[in-house]
Amino acid sequence: MIDGAVLHPVAPTDPTLVALTTAQQAELAALYGEDQPLVTPHPDTAFTLLLVDGTPVGCIGLQPVTSELGEIKRLYVEPSSRGWGLSRLLLTAVENQAVDQGLTTLRLETGTEQHAAIALYTGHGYQPIPAYPPFEDEPASLCFAKLLS
């Protein structure tokens, strides 16, 4: 683990989490335009906040879909903290969380212009899958899934 990095479960209403996810949505709007669908995570989504030396720098959510399938939501690392491997840390943590919950597959959606995200997911063994609702008619959406061991 990265020195000073701490993962902390938080409620979806946690103000620090809300600030990070709001920043993420602003970045996506700047990249893809304001007309992209805003998908609100399910109330059962379990969020994790990443702090480095006490400063919040990232987050991730795990949303249950079925008893075997989970969906990654709102993986985000704030821009000045990128390049340190923090997104890999968050992704590994959510995969472990999914396994602990008995999930066998994780899926996610990202965008065609998010090249670092695509590299992260494919580097972690995620494979392209057909777009699932509500992304099936979004040309800028790419969907991925991974079977967990």
C-alpha positions as CSV (number, residue, x, y, z in Angstrom):
1,M,0.0,0.0,0.0
2,I,1.1,3.6,-0.6
3,D,2.6,5.3,2.4
4,G,0.0,7.4,4.2
5,A,-2.9,5.9,2.2
6,V,-6.0,4.9,4.2
7,L,-9.3,3.5,2.8
8,H,-12.3,4.5,4.8
9,P,-16.0,3.4,4.2
10,V,-18.3,6.4,4.0
11,A,-22.0,7.0,3.6
12,P,-23.2,8.2,0.1
13,T,-24.1,11.5,1.7
14,D,-20.7,12.1,3.2
15,P,-19.7,15.7,2.3
16,T,-16.2,14.8,1.3
17,L,-17.5,12.0,-1.0
18,V,-20.0,14.3,-2.5
19,A,-17.3,16.9,-3.2
20,L,-15.2,14.3,-5.0
21,T,-18.0,12.9,-7.0
22,T,-19.2,16.4,-8.0
23,A,-15.6,17.1,-9.2
24,Q,-15.7,13.9,-11.2
25,Q,-19.0,14.8,-12.8
26,A,-17.7,18.2,-13.7
27,E,-14.6,16.6,-15.4
28,L,-16.9,14.3,-17.4
29,A,-19.1,17.1,-18.4
30,A,-16.1,19.1,-19.7
31,L,-14.9,16.0,-21.6
32,Y,-18.3,14.8,-23.1
33,G,-20.7,17.7,-22.8
34,E,-23.5,18.5,-20.4
35,D,-26.0,16.2,-22.2
36,Q,-24.5,12.9,-20.9
37,P,-26.8,10.8,-18.7
38,L,-26.2,11.3,-15.0
39,V,-26.7,7.9,-13.4
40,T,-27.3,8.1,-9.7
41,P,-25.9,5.2,-7.8
42,H,-28.3,2.9,-6.1
43,P,-28.9,3.6,-2.4
44,D,-27.2,0.3,-1.5
45,T,-23.9,1.4,-3.1
46,A,-21.1,1.1,-0.6
47,F,-18.6,3.9,-1.0
48,T,-15.0,4.0,0.0
49,L,-13.0,7.2,0.5
50,L,-9.2,7.2,-0.1
51,L,-7.1,9.5,2.1
52,V,-3.4,10.1,1.8
53,D,-1.8,11.7,4.9
54,G,-5.3,12.6,6.0
55,T,-6.3,14.4,2.8
56,P,-9.2,13.0,0.7
57,V,-7.9,12.2,-2.8
58,G,-10.2,9.6,-4.3
59,C,-13.2,7.4,-4.0
60,I,-15.0,4.3,-5.4
61,G,-18.4,2.7,-5.0
62,L,-19.6,-0.9,-5.2
63,Q,-23.2,-1.2,-6.3
64,P,-25.0,-4.6,-6.0
65,V,-26.9,-5.5,-9.2
66,T,-27.7,-9.2,-8.5
67,S,-26.5,-11.7,-5.9
68,E,-23.5,-12.4,-8.2
69,L,-23.0,-9.2,-10.1
70,G,-21.7,-5.9,-8.8
71,E,-21.0,-2.6,-10.6
72,I,-18.2,-0.2,-10.0
73,K,-19.3,3.4,-9.5
74,R,-17.6,6.7,-9.3
75,L,-13.9,5.6,-9.3
76,Y,-12.1,8.9,-9.1
77,V,-8.8,10.3,-8.1
78,E,-8.4,14.1,-8.0
79,P,-6.1,15.4,-10.6
80,S,-3.1,16.5,-8.5
81,S,-2.9,12.9,-7.0
82,R,-2.9,11.0,-10.2
83,G,0.1,9.0,-11.4
84,W,0.8,7.4,-8.0
85,G,-1.1,4.2,-8.5
86,L,-4.1,5.3,-6.3
87,S,-6.7,4.2,-8.8
88,R,-5.2,0.7,-8.8
89,L,-5.4,0.7,-5.0
90,L,-9.0,1.7,-5.1
91,L,-9.8,-0.9,-7.8
92,T,-8.1,-3.7,-6.0
93,A,-9.9,-2.7,-2.8
94,V,-13.4,-2.8,-4.4
95,E,-12.6,-6.2,-6.1
96,N,-11.6,-7.6,-2.6
97,Q,-14.8,-6.1,-1.2
98,A,-16.9,-7.7,-4.0
99,V,-15.3,-11.1,-3.3
100,D,-16.0,-10.8,0.4
101,Q,-19.6,-10.2,-0.5
102,G,-19.8,-13.3,-2.6
103,L,-20.0,-11.5,-5.9
104,T,-18.5,-13.3,-8.9
105,T,-18.5,-10.6,-11.5
106,L,-17.9,-6.9,-11.6
107,R,-18.9,-4.6,-14.4
108,L,-18.4,-0.9,-15.2
109,E,-18.9,1.8,-17.7
110,T,-16.4,4.4,-18.8
111,G,-16.0,6.7,-21.7
112,T,-14.2,6.5,-25.0
113,E,-12.1,9.5,-24.1
114,Q,-10.9,8.2,-20.7
115,H,-7.8,6.5,-22.0
116,A,-6.1,6.2,-18.6
117,A,-9.3,4.5,-17.2
118,I,-9.5,2.1,-20.1
119,A,-5.8,1.2,-19.6
120,L,-6.4,0.7,-15.9
121,Y,-9.4,-1.6,-16.4
122,T,-7.9,-3.7,-19.2
123,G,-4.7,-3.9,-17.2
124,H,-6.7,-5.4,-14.3
125,G,-8.3,-8.0,-16.5
126,Y,-11.6,-6.3,-17.4
127,Q,-12.9,-7.4,-20.8
128,P,-15.1,-5.3,-23.1
129,I,-18.8,-6.3,-22.9
130,P,-21.9,-5.0,-24.7
131,A,-23.3,-1.8,-23.3
132,Y,-25.9,-2.3,-20.7
133,P,-28.8,0.0,-19.7
134,P,-28.8,2.9,-19.5
135,F,-25.6,3.1,-21.7
136,E,-26.7,1.0,-24.7
137,D,-27.5,4.1,-26.8
138,E,-24.5,6.2,-25.7
139,P,-21.9,6.2,-28.4
140,A,-19.2,7.5,-25.9
141,S,-19.8,4.7,-23.5
142,L,-17.6,1.6,-23.1
143,C,-18.6,-1.2,-20.8
144,F,-16.3,-3.8,-19.2
145,A,-16.6,-6.8,-16.9
146,K,-14.3,-9.1,-14.9
147,L,-14.9,-12.5,-13.5
148,L,-13.6,-12.6,-9.9
149,S,-11.7,-15.5,-8.5
